[in-house]
Amino acid sequence: MSTPHLVQMANDIGNFFRAEPLREDAVGGILNHIEKYWTRRMQEKLIEHLRHDGTGLDELPQEAVLRLAARASGPPMPGRSASR
């Protein structure tokens, strides 16, 4: 699956959860969906995209992917903070 397609899918999930009144619930919902329904390879590809530059990834999915990366025990992402 191409990276632009994964970004679009993550943004679509983010748009669904954007209706949550609390930002934390929206990010958690996105993270839960990606962990539950995406393959490990899809997750890793999106994490790598964010590590590279994250082009096109909206704010809420970006935060969810940052948390996904932290859970995957990957190396820290320079210049990015999981507590935005």
Secondary structure, DSSP 8 states (H G I E B T S, - for coil): --HHHHHHHHHHHHHHHTTSSSHHHHHHHHHHHHHHHS-HHHHHHHHHHHHHT-TT--HHHHHHHHHHHHHTT----TT--S--
